Amino acid sequence: MIVVPTWDLFITLFFIIGIGYGVILQREKILATLVSTYIALAVASVWGEKVFEFFNGNTILFNQFWVRSNLSEFSIKALLFALIIVLLTLKGDFTIGLQKNEGMVSMVFVFIYSFLNTGLIISSVINFLPAASKLTIISSSNLAATVMNYSTAWIVLPALLMIVGGFLTARSQTAANGAGE
């Protein structure tokens, strides 16, 4: 009997790894990764087709440099997306500037941010696929269908959570400053 891994297994493992990664990194670094994911999504969506045209040999750079490859548009967008996330997360010159708030509430936020970041990455990669491939994955995987049903939530909820977290942080800082007087 041959056991073939399913998309549900792959997506579940990706969620577990993504959440574990976020818990290890803690709040400030997972927020930087989340911001990097948003930026990578925007860049891959806007530049993906142009980069594909270049690597397909249809665009010449500086009137003399061109590349001919057999990469698909999905491959180019997914690679561009992953590369930008990694580069911005590791070398991006920005900080979120959060108070070090150790405690249960902070761990809950880390877990939720990690979960939403992982969902955003998975839905983005699936959205880069050609329509036929996307439909095949969604029809063969209940988990992929669920992830794609909430594709708008993966984009909106992290931003809303950052705003709520900002208000909670400001309120806890105000309370801490008032108690210290």
N, C-alpha and C positions, 0 to 999 in steps of 0.2 A: 504494500500500500504506500503510495507516494503522498506525502503531506505537502500541500502547496500553501504558502502563507497568503492570507487574504488582506485586502485593503483595510478591513476593520482592525486586524492585528497590527499592521503597520501604523495606522493612525493612533491606536491606543498606546503603542510603544512610544510614538513621537510625543504624545501628551505626557506620558510618565517621565520621559527624559527631559522635556521642556520644563515641566513643573519642578523636577529635581534640580535642574540647572538653575532655575530662578531662586529656589530655596537656598542653594549653596551660595549664590552671588549676593543675596540680600537685596534690600529695597532699592537703593540708589543705582546699583548696576543693572538690575532688571528693568528699571525705568529707562535707563540709557539704552538698553537693548530694545525696549518697546518703541522708543522714539526712533532708533535706527531702523526698526522694521517699517514704521510709517514712511520714513524717508526713502527706504529701499523700494517699498511698494510704489510710491510716486515715481521714482526714477525708472524702475523697470517698466511701469505702465506707459510712461511717456517716451522713454528712449529705446525700449525693447525692440520695437519694429525697425528703428533706424540702425541700431547695432546689428540686428539680423541682416538688414540690407547690406551693410558693410561686410559682414562675414560671409555673405552669400555671393560676394563679388559684384554686386549691383551698384555700389557706391565707391568712388575713388577718393581717398583722403589726400589733400594737398596736391591734387592732379598727378600723383605718381605712385601712391601706395594703396594697394588693395589686397584683399584676402579672399581666397576661395575655399569654402569648407562645405561639409555636408550636414552641419548642425541645423536642427529644426528651430523654428521660432520659439517654441516652448523651451528648448534647451538653453537658448540664448537668454530668454527672460528669467528663467529659473537660476541660471548661473550668475547673471547680473544682480538679481535679487539677493542671492546668498552672499556674493562677494561684497556688496555694499553693506549688508548687515554685519558681516565679520569685520570689515575695515572700520566702519563707524564705531562698532562696539569696542574693538581693541585699540584703535588709534584716533577715534573722534575726539576733538578738543572741545568737549562740552561736559558740564556737570549739571546735575539736577538740583543740587544744593539742598538736600533734605536734612532735617535734624536726625541725628542718630537716635531713633526711638525704638529701643528694644522692648519687646513685650508681645503679648498675644495679639493685640490689634495689628501691630506691624507685621507679624507673621501671617495673619489672615490676608492683609493687603498684598504681601509678597506672593502668597499662593494664588490669589485672584489675578494679580498682574501676570504671573507666569502662565496661568491657564489661558487668559485672554490673548497673551502674546503668541502662545502656541497655536491657538485657534486662528489667529490672524495670519500666521505663517502658512498653515495648512490650507486655509481657504484661498489665500493669494496664489499659492503654487497651483492649486486645482483650477483656479480661474485663468491661469496662463495657458492651460491646455487647450488644444483645439476642441471645438464644440462636440465632435463625435467622441473623442477620448474622455472628455469631461462627463458626458452622458453615460458612457460605459462604466466609469468608476462609480458614479452616483447610483446607477441602477444595480451594481453588484455589491455595494457596501452601504449598509444602513447607517453606519457612523459617518461616512463621507456625505451621505444625503443630509444627515442632521447638521453636520458642520456647514454645508452649503446653504441650508435653510436659514441659518443664522449669520450669513456672511455680512449683512449690514451691522448686526450687533458686534461682530468682531472688530469692526472699524470704529463704531460709536462708543461702545461701553468703556474701553480703556481711557478714552479722553474724558468721559464723564467721571470715571473713578479717580482720575488724576485731579479733577476739579474738586470733587468731594474730599479727597485726601488732603488737598491744599487747604480747604476750609477747616478740616479736622486738625491739621497740624497748626494752623494759625490759632485756632481756639485753644488747643492744648498749650501752646507757647504763651498765650495771653493769661491762661489760668496759672501757669508756672511762674510767670513774671509777677502776677498779683499775689501769689502765695509767698514769694520771696521778699516782698516789701515789708 
